[in-house]
Amino acid sequence: MRDDGSAYPATHWQTQRQEQSPVAFVRNTPVTATATFQVAPADGAGTVYVKAEGRGGEHSLSFPPQKIAVTGAAVEASLTSQQAVPNHVDVFDPLTITWLYGMNEEGPWYEAGASDHQVYVTLDTPITTPKPGVPLSSHPVYHSLIHLGCHSALPVMAGDPEATTPQQVFDRIWAQFAKKQIETVDGTQLTYYQTGVLGPTMTAGLLQHRDGTCGAWVTLFLDILRIQSLTYEQPIKYVYTETVTHSGFFVKEWPVIRQGASIYQLYPYMNIIPDDDEIEASSLKEGFTFFPHYFPHQWKYHELNDAIGLEGQGNNNPYSIFELHQVVFIDGKYYDPSYGNVYESLSDMSDTIVGAFYKMKDSATFNETGANFDLNEDGLYETIQLTRRFLLIDPKDVDTSKLTVPEGGTHEY
């Protein structure tokens, strides 16, 4: 189906139709093609033989002749190729089928036209039925999922082997995520937290709105693998901070630009979130939500400032303050589709992405003198108690907290 969830026409190709429908086959299987031909004159009767020759790249398909009775204005022929599609993941864009007819099985043969098809060859049958407990009615085969999976699995360099094993397909699909070059079938690059607000959290929303959260990127990765018949047990991990001391973490980089407002030993730095009516929400597209916690790095006062750090998918400086982060756990490694990283452990993940930990508080003490900042704008510099949202910040280099997947943080998909 299309990325917007609508169905392509059931007929894959039709003369003069502007949009043709893509088609997919499992590797090493023959192709059955059914074609309808117009007969002139319309009241013709008798028999005709129909055959076809297919060509995609260096691969050829021959469809043996079939005898068809002509009884009206149209005849239908259903032909099956003598050869199978390749025994590896492939893409033919196009696979051209030339249709021929003759009065007898030996010919001569006359061209009846040609049809061009966008054809994908998958490793195995796509898995569309959700596992027990997954709150989905199905896993749709969106066009971009099969497009990304099959194109990613193609050999990159001359001499590279064709993808015939699950590991080869997995490795090549992940390599595309690691390059941060994930594009839809129409060539639009997908992005991670481009808007700075909470966007789509699942594959469907990411494909439709072209931007999404870590949850959307995790399900996109798993859905591309699922199209190639690759699934894994409880692959989704929700990663939090290890102790209750912290509420979440900053993803790199957040350099210190000043200090002095905090009176808390564990939290030497402080950033203050504006009140809701002070936050300038970016213009939101349909499918995006503005939550106060997901403010786009706007501050009433701040001692750590957002700087370009860890690059995300299609975005060199995505939103980077989180209570949790979703990753995919397969064969002992943590795959992070949002950033294109692989971590050997949660400690490795912390070292790679975390710039600082924070504790969110609804009230805190603010040292105006130490900060040299008149927060309440009363003309005085003093220590004041304020009721608003504070981020008390613990720099990572002096912190013993690590990341963890708590009980209940592992999910099936």
C-alpha positions as CSV (number, residue, x, y, z in Angstrom):
1,M,0.0,0.0,0.0
2,R,1.0,3.6,-0.3
3,D,2.8,5.3,2.6
4,D,-0.4,7.2,3.5
5,G,-2.2,3.9,4.1
6,S,-4.3,4.0,0.9
7,A,-4.3,1.0,-1.5
8,Y,-2.8,0.9,-4.9
9,P,-5.0,-0.3,-7.8
10,A,-5.4,-4.0,-7.7
11,T,-4.3,-4.2,-11.4
12,H,-0.6,-3.7,-11.4
13,W,-0.4,-2.1,-14.9
14,Q,-2.9,-0.6,-17.2
15,T,-2.4,1.2,-20.6
16,Q,-2.1,4.9,-20.2
17,R,-2.7,4.9,-16.5
18,Q,-0.5,7.6,-14.8
19,E,0.3,5.6,-11.7
20,Q,1.1,1.9,-11.9
21,S,1.2,-0.4,-8.9
22,P,4.4,-2.0,-7.5
23,V,4.6,-5.7,-7.0
24,A,6.7,-8.1,-4.9
25,F,7.8,-11.7,-5.1
26,V,9.7,-14.0,-2.7
27,R,13.1,-14.9,-4.1
28,N,13.4,-18.0,-6.2
29,T,9.7,-18.2,-7.1
30,P,8.2,-18.1,-10.6
31,V,6.1,-15.2,-11.7
32,T,2.4,-15.6,-12.7
33,A,1.1,-12.7,-14.8
34,T,-2.5,-12.3,-15.9
35,A,-3.1,-9.9,-18.8
36,T,-6.3,-8.8,-20.5
37,F,-6.2,-7.9,-24.2
38,Q,-8.7,-5.9,-26.3
39,V,-9.8,-7.8,-29.4
40,A,-10.4,-6.1,-32.7
41,P,-12.9,-6.5,-34.2
42,A,-14.9,-6.8,-31.0
43,D,-17.0,-9.7,-32.3
44,G,-14.1,-11.8,-33.2
45,A,-14.1,-15.5,-32.5
46,G,-11.6,-18.4,-32.7
47,T,-8.3,-19.1,-30.9
48,V,-5.1,-17.2,-30.3
49,Y,-1.8,-18.1,-28.6
50,V,-0.3,-15.7,-26.1
51,K,3.2,-15.7,-24.6
52,A,5.5,-13.2,-23.0
53,E,9.2,-12.3,-22.4
54,G,10.3,-10.5,-19.3
55,R,13.5,-8.6,-18.8
56,G,14.8,-6.8,-15.7
57,G,18.5,-5.9,-15.7
58,E,20.4,-9.0,-16.6
59,H,17.5,-11.3,-15.5
60,S,15.2,-12.8,-18.0
61,L,11.8,-14.5,-17.7
62,S,10.1,-16.6,-20.4
63,F,6.3,-17.2,-20.2
64,P,5.4,-20.2,-22.5
65,P,2.6,-19.9,-25.0
66,Q,-1.0,-20.5,-23.9
67,K,-3.9,-21.2,-26.2
68,I,-6.8,-18.7,-25.5
69,A,-10.3,-18.9,-26.9
70,V,-11.5,-15.6,-28.4
71,T,-15.2,-15.1,-27.7
72,G,-15.7,-11.4,-27.4
73,A,-14.1,-8.0,-27.2
74,A,-11.5,-9.0,-24.6
75,V,-9.4,-12.1,-23.8
76,E,-7.5,-12.9,-20.6
77,A,-4.3,-14.9,-20.4
78,S,-2.7,-16.2,-17.2
79,L,1.0,-17.2,-17.8
80,T,3.6,-18.6,-15.4
81,S,7.3,-18.0,-16.1
82,Q,9.6,-21.0,-16.7
83,Q,12.3,-19.3,-14.7
84,A,12.1,-18.0,-11.1
85,V,13.0,-14.5,-9.9
86,P,16.6,-14.4,-8.6
87,N,17.4,-16.4,-5.5
88,H,18.5,-13.2,-3.7
89,V,17.0,-9.9,-2.6
90,D,16.7,-7.7,-5.7
91,V,14.9,-4.8,-7.3
92,F,13.8,-4.4,-10.9
93,D,12.7,-0.9,-11.8
94,P,11.5,-1.7,-14.3
95,L,10.9,-5.3,-15.2
96,T,9.6,-5.0,-18.7
97,I,7.2,-7.7,-20.0
98,T,6.7,-7.9,-23.8
99,W,3.5,-9.6,-24.7
100,L,3.2,-11.5,-28.0
101,Y,0.4,-13.3,-29.8
102,G,0.2,-15.7,-32.7
103,M,-2.2,-17.9,-34.6
104,N,-0.5,-21.1,-33.7
105,E,2.0,-22.3,-31.1
106,E,5.0,-22.1,-33.4
107,G,4.4,-18.6,-34.5
108,P,5.0,-16.2,-36.2
109,W,4.7,-13.9,-33.2
110,Y,3.4,-10.4,-33.2
111,E,3.9,-7.8,-30.4
112,A,0.7,-6.9,-28.5
113,G,2.4,-4.3,-26.3
114,A,4.7,-4.1,-23.3
115,S,4.2,-3.4,-19.6
116,D,6.8,-1.9,-17.2
117,H,6.6,-3.0,-13.5
118,Q,8.4,-1.9,-10.4
119,V,9.3,-5.3,-8.9
120,Y,10.8,-6.1,-5.5
121,V,12.3,-9.5,-4.6
122,T,12.2,-10.3,-0.9
123,L,14.3,-12.7,1.2
124,D,11.1,-14.5,2.3
125,T,7.4,-14.0,2.8
126,P,6.7,-10.7,4.7
127,I,5.2,-11.2,8.2
128,T,2.1,-9.1,8.5
129,T,0.4,-10.8,11.5
130,P,1.3,-9.1,14.9
131,K,2.6,-11.3,17.7
132,P,0.3,-12.0,20.7
133,G,0.0,-8.9,22.9
134,V,1.0,-6.4,20.2
135,P,-1.8,-3.9,20.0
136,L,-2.0,-3.8,16.2
137,S,-4.5,-5.4,13.8
138,S,-1.8,-6.0,11.2
139,H,1.7,-4.9,10.1
140,P,0.9,-3.1,6.7
141,V,3.3,-3.5,3.8
142,Y,3.9,0.1,3.1
143,H,5.6,0.8,-0.2
144,S,8.6,2.6,1.5
145,L,9.2,-0.4,3.8
146,I,9.7,-2.9,1.0
147,H,11.6,-0.3,-1.1
148,L,14.0,0.5,1.7
149,G,14.6,-3.1,2.7
150,C,15.2,-4.4,-0.8
151,H,17.3,-1.5,-2.0
152,S,19.4,-1.6,1.2
153,A,20.1,-5.3,0.7
154,L,21.6,-4.8,-2.8
155,P,25.4,-5.1,-3.2
156,V,27.1,-1.8,-2.7
157,M,30.6,-2.4,-4.3
158,A,31.5,-4.4,-7.3
159,G,32.2,-8.0,-6.2
160,D,29.9,-7.8,-3.2
161,P,27.8,-11.0,-2.9
162,E,24.1,-10.9,-3.4
163,A,22.0,-11.0,-0.2
164,T,20.8,-14.5,0.3
165,T,20.9,-15.0,4.1
166,P,19.1,-13.3,7.0
167,Q,22.4,-12.0,8.4
168,Q,23.4,-10.4,5.1
169,V,20.0,-8.7,4.8
170,F,20.1,-7.5,8.4
171,D,23.6,-6.1,8.1
172,R,22.9,-4.2,4.9
173,I,19.6,-2.7,6.2
174,W,21.3,-1.6,9.4
175,A,24.2,-0.1,7.3
176,Q,21.7,2.2,5.7
177,F,20.5,3.3,9.1
178,A,24.1,3.9,10.2
179,K,24.6,6.2,7.3
180,K,21.5,8.2,8.3
181,Q,20.2,8.1,4.8
182,I,16.7,6.7,5.2
183,E,14.5,8.0,2.3
184,T,11.0,7.1,1.3
185,V,10.2,5.7,-2.1
186,D,9.7,9.3,-3.4
187,G,13.1,10.3,-2.2
188,T,12.1,12.3,0.9
189,Q,14.6,11.9,3.8
190,L,13.0,10.9,7.1
191,T,14.1,12.9,10.1
192,Y,14.3,12.5,13.9
193,Y,12.8,15.2,16.1
194,Q,13.2,17.8,13.4
195,T,10.3,19.8,14.8
196,G,11.5,19.9,18.4
197,V,8.1,18.6,19.6
198,L,6.6,15.2,20.2
199,G,5.8,13.7,16.8
200,P,4.7,10.3,15.5
201,T,5.6,7.3,17.7
202,M,5.0,4.5,15.1
203,T,5.9,3.6,11.6
204,A,2.7,4.8,10.0
205,G,3.1,8.3,11.4
206,L,6.8,8.5,10.5
207,L,6.1,7.6,6.9
208,Q,3.2,10.0,6.6
209,H,4.7,13.0,8.3
210,R,8.3,12.3,7.5
211,D,9.5,13.0,11.1
212,G,9.2,11.1,14.3
213,T,10.4,10.1,17.7
214,C,12.7,7.2,18.9
215,G,9.6,5.0,19.0
216,A,8.8,5.7,15.4
217,W,12.3,4.9,14.3
218,V,12.5,1.7,16.3
219,T,9.3,0.4,14.7
220,L,10.4,1.5,11.3
221,F,13.6,-0.5,11.6
222,L,11.7,-3.6,12.8
223,D,9.0,-3.2,10.2
224,I,11.6,-3.1,7.4
225,L,13.1,-6.3,8.7
226,R,9.7,-7.8,9.1
227,I,9.0,-7.3,5.3
228,Q,12.1,-9.5,4.7
229,S,10.6,-12.1,7.2
230,L,13.0,-11.2,10.0
231,T,11.5,-11.0,13.5
232,Y,13.0,-11.1,17.0
233,E,11.8,-11.9,20.5
234,Q,10.9,-8.9,22.6
235,P,13.3,-6.6,20.7
236,I,12.2,-3.2,22.0
237,K,14.0,-1.8,25.1
238,Y,12.9,1.3,27.0
239,V,16.0,2.8,28.5
240,Y,15.8,5.0,31.6
241,T,18.3,6.3,34.2
242,E,19.3,3.7,36.7
243,T,18.3,5.5,40.0
244,V,15.4,7.6,41.2
245,T,17.9,10.5,41.8
246,H,17.4,11.6,38.2
247,S,14.4,12.2,35.9
248,G,16.2,11.8,32.6
249,F,19.2,12.8,30.5
250,F,20.5,15.3,28.0
251,V,21.9,13.8,24.8
252,K,25.2,15.4,23.7
253,E,26.2,18.2,23.5
254,W,25.3,20.7,26.2
255,P,28.2,22.8,27.2
256,V,28.2,24.9,30.4
257,I,27.9,28.7,29.6
258,R,27.6,29.9,33.2
259,Q,26.8,28.8,36.7
260,G,26.0,29.9,40.2
261,A,22.2,29.6,40.5
262,S,22.1,26.2,42.1
263,I,22.5,25.7,45.8
264,Y,22.3,21.9,45.5
265,Q,25.5,19.9,45.8
266,L,24.5,17.0,43.6
267,Y,23.2,19.4,40.9
268,P,25.6,22.2,40.3
269,Y,23.8,23.6,37.3
270,M,20.2,24.7,36.7
271,N,18.0,25.3,33.7
272,I,14.5,26.8,34.2
273,I,11.6,25.9,31.8
274,P,9.3,28.8,30.9
275,D,5.7,28.7,32.0
276,D,3.3,27.3,29.5
277,D,2.2,30.7,28.3
278,E,5.8,31.8,27.9
279,I,6.7,28.9,25.6
280,E,6.7,29.8,21.9
281,A,5.3,26.6,20.4
282,S,6.5,26.0,16.8
283,S,3.8,25.7,14.2
284,L,2.7,22.2,14.4
285,K,1.8,19.9,11.5
286,E,-1.0,17.5,11.8
287,G,0.1,14.4,13.8
288,F,2.4,16.4,16.1
289,T,1.7,17.3,19.7
290,F,3.1,20.1,21.8
291,F,3.8,19.0,25.4
292,P,5.3,21.3,27.9
293,H,8.0,18.7,28.8
294,Y,9.0,18.5,25.1
295,F,9.6,22.2,24.8
296,P,12.0,23.1,21.9
297,H,14.9,24.1,24.1
298,Q,13.5,27.4,25.3
299,W,14.5,28.6,28.8
300,K,13.6,31.2,31.3
301,Y,17.2,30.9,32.5
302,H,19.9,28.3,31.6
303,E,23.4,27.3,32.5
304,L,23.7,24.5,29.9
305,N,23.1,25.4,26.3
306,D,22.2,23.2,23.4
307,A,25.0,22.8,20.9
308,I,25.4,20.6,17.8
309,G,26.4,17.3,19.1
310,L,25.1,13.8,18.3
311,E,23.6,13.7,14.8
312,G,20.2,12.0,14.4
313,Q,18.5,10.7,11.3
314,G,18.3,13.6,8.8
315,N,19.0,16.1,11.6
316,N,22.4,17.3,12.8
317,N,21.0,18.6,16.1
318,P,17.7,16.9,17.1
319,Y,15.8,17.6,20.3
320,S,17.8,16.0,23.1
321,I,16.2,16.0,26.6
322,F,14.5,12.7,27.4
323,E,13.0,10.7,30.2
324,L,13.6,7.5,28.2
325,H,15.0,6.4,24.9
326,Q,13.9,3.4,22.8
327,V,16.4,1.0,21.2
328,V,16.3,-2.4,19.6
329,F,18.1,-5.3,21.3
330,I,19.2,-8.2,19.0
331,D,21.9,-10.8,19.6
332,G,23.3,-9.0,22.6
333,K,23.7,-5.6,21.1
334,Y,21.6,-2.4,21.3
335,Y,20.7,-0.9,17.9
336,D,19.7,2.7,18.0
337,P,17.9,3.6,14.7
338,S,17.4,7.2,15.8
339,Y,21.1,8.0,15.8
340,G,22.4,5.1,13.7
341,N,24.5,3.8,16.5
342,V,25.2,0.3,17.9
343,Y,26.1,-0.1,21.6
344,E,27.8,-3.2,23.1
345,S,26.1,-2.4,26.5
346,L,24.0,0.2,28.3
347,S,27.2,1.6,29.7
348,D,28.5,2.0,26.2
349,M,25.3,3.7,25.3
350,S,25.6,6.1,28.2
351,D,29.2,7.0,27.2
352,T,28.2,7.6,23.6
353,I,25.1,9.7,23.9
354,V,24.6,11.1,27.4
355,G,25.9,14.6,28.1
356,A,24.3,15.1,31.6
357,F,21.6,13.8,33.8
358,Y,18.8,15.9,35.2
359,K,16.2,16.0,37.9
360,M,12.9,17.7,37.1
361,K,11.4,19.7,40.0
362,D,8.2,21.7,40.3
363,S,9.9,24.1,42.8
364,A,13.4,24.9,43.8
365,T,15.7,27.5,45.4
366,F,17.4,29.9,43.0
367,N,20.5,31.9,43.9
368,E,20.1,35.2,42.1
369,T,23.3,36.6,43.5
370,G,25.4,33.6,42.5
371,A,23.8,33.6,39.0
372,N,23.9,37.4,38.7
373,F,20.4,37.1,37.3
374,D,17.3,38.8,38.6
375,L,14.9,36.0,37.9
376,N,11.8,37.5,39.5
377,E,12.6,40.9,38.1
378,D,12.1,42.7,41.4
379,G,15.4,44.7,41.2
380,L,16.9,42.6,44.0
381,Y,19.6,39.9,43.9
382,E,18.7,37.3,46.6
383,T,18.0,33.6,47.2
384,I,14.4,33.0,46.3
385,Q,12.1,30.0,46.3
386,L,10.1,29.7,43.1
387,T,7.3,27.4,42.0
388,R,7.9,26.5,38.4
389,R,9.5,23.7,36.4
390,F,13.3,23.4,37.1
391,L,15.8,21.1,35.5
392,L,18.5,20.5,38.1
393,I,21.5,19.2,36.2
394,D,24.1,16.7,37.3
395,P,27.1,16.7,34.9
396,K,27.8,13.3,33.6
397,D,31.5,13.2,34.4
398,V,31.0,13.2,38.2
399,D,27.9,11.0,38.2
400,T,27.7,7.3,39.0
401,S,24.2,6.9,37.5
402,K,24.0,4.6,34.4
403,L,21.2,3.7,32.0
404,T,19.0,0.7,32.6
405,V,16.1,-1.2,31.2
406,P,13.7,-1.5,34.2
407,E,11.3,-4.3,34.8
408,G,8.5,-3.9,32.3
409,G,10.8,-2.0,29.9
410,T,11.1,-4.9,27.4
411,H,8.4,-5.1,24.7
412,E,7.3,-7.4,22.0
413,Y,6.8,-6.2,18.4
